[in-house]
Amino acid sequence: MPLLTLLPIARKINGMNTKKSQKVNTFTAVFQKVRGGYTAWIEEMPNVISEGKTKAAAKINLKDALELMLETNRIMSFKDVVGDVERSAISFPVHSVA
């Protein structure tokens, strides 16, 4: 089944509803001025990369890319699950590198 087809299904796994979730995650966006606009990526998730003609456009595109990557990761984490699972939130302090 194609991944995009699984998106609505993933929201229903174990009562998970990503549309109503009020959790806020904070990530570090890195912007680099390049010819024709900006390239941007998420420092904590190097596979999340985007671009835009302006910094504001790159930020919007990067947010969309991050949301899609997080939702895809959630789907893939349940892809081969058999039986009951327990989900739990974890928290830890983040130390800045710069």
URPE-V533925 format. One line per field, one symbol per residue. ss: DSSP state (H for helix, E for strand, L for the rest). burial: # if it has 9 or more other C-alpha atoms within 8 Angstrom, else .. Layout:
ss=???
burial=???
This chain:
ss=LLHHHHHHHHLLHHHLLLLLLLLLLLLLEEEEEELLEEEEEELLEEEEEEEELLHHHHHHHHHHHHHHHHHHHHHHHHLLLLLLLLLLLLLLLLLLLL
burial=.....##..###................#.#.....#######....######.#.###.##..##..#.##.##.......................
